[in-house]
Amino acid sequence: MNTNPEPQRSAATAQRLHDAMKRLRARLRAESGQHATGLTPTQLGVPASVV
């Protein structure tokens, strides 16, 4: 029996980060991507790399 909650807490934190990055990517797309933000395609791809 694992009495250390750290792996579960780390997994939950990773899931929250994943969800936040998905929302950020969607928001960037919704804001018309490169033209509205002034970001390059590479810069817009960074959130996908993080996830």
C-alpha positions as a Markdown table, in Angstrom:
| # | Residue | x | y | z |
|---|---|---|---|---|
| 1 | Met | 0.0 | 0.0 | 0.0 |
| 2 | Asn | 1.4 | 3.4 | -1.0 |
| 3 | Thr | 1.2 | 5.8 | 1.8 |
| 4 | Asn | 3.0 | 8.6 | -0.1 |
| 5 | Pro | 0.4 | 10.8 | -1.8 |
| 6 | Glu | 3.2 | 12.6 | -3.8 |
| 7 | Pro | 2.8 | 10.6 | -7.0 |
| 8 | Gln | -1.0 | 11.2 | -7.1 |
| 9 | Arg | -0.5 | 14.9 | -6.4 |
| 10 | Ser | 2.1 | 15.1 | -9.2 |
| 11 | Ala | -0.2 | 13.3 | -11.6 |
| 12 | Ala | -3.1 | 15.7 | -10.7 |
| 13 | Thr | -0.8 | 18.7 | -11.1 |
| 14 | Ala | 0.3 | 17.4 | -14.5 |
| 15 | Gln | -3.3 | 16.9 | -15.6 |
| 16 | Arg | -4.2 | 20.5 | -14.5 |
| 17 | Leu | -1.2 | 21.9 | -16.5 |
| 18 | His | -2.2 | 19.8 | -19.5 |
| 19 | Asp | -5.8 | 21.2 | -19.3 |
| 20 | Ala | -4.6 | 24.7 | -18.9 |
| 21 | Met | -2.3 | 24.5 | -21.9 |
| 22 | Lys | -5.1 | 23.1 | -24.0 |
| 23 | Arg | -7.3 | 26.1 | -23.1 |
| 24 | Leu | -4.5 | 28.5 | -23.8 |
| 25 | Arg | -4.0 | 26.9 | -27.3 |
| 26 | Ala | -7.7 | 27.1 | -28.0 |
| 27 | Arg | -7.8 | 30.7 | -26.9 |
| 28 | Leu | -4.9 | 31.7 | -29.1 |
| 29 | Arg | -6.6 | 30.0 | -32.0 |
| 30 | Ala | -9.9 | 31.8 | -31.2 |
| 31 | Glu | -8.1 | 35.1 | -31.1 |
| 32 | Ser | -7.4 | 34.6 | -34.8 |
| 33 | Gly | -3.9 | 33.2 | -34.3 |
| 34 | Gln | -0.9 | 34.8 | -35.8 |
| 35 | His | -2.7 | 37.8 | -37.3 |
| 36 | Ala | -4.4 | 39.0 | -34.2 |
| 37 | Thr | -1.6 | 38.2 | -31.8 |
| 38 | Gly | 1.4 | 39.1 | -33.9 |
| 39 | Leu | 3.0 | 35.8 | -33.0 |
| 40 | Thr | 4.8 | 33.7 | -35.4 |
| 41 | Pro | 3.7 | 30.1 | -36.2 |
| 42 | Thr | 6.6 | 28.8 | -34.1 |
| 43 | Gln | 5.6 | 30.9 | -31.1 |
| 44 | Leu | 2.0 | 29.7 | -31.5 |
| 45 | Gly | 3.3 | 26.1 | -31.5 |
| 46 | Val | 5.1 | 26.5 | -28.1 |
| 47 | Pro | 2.0 | 25.6 | -26.0 |
| 48 | Ala | 1.6 | 22.4 | -28.0 |
| 49 | Ser | 5.2 | 21.5 | -27.3 |
| 50 | Val | 4.7 | 22.1 | -23.6 |
| 51 | Val | 1.7 | 19.7 | -23.5 |
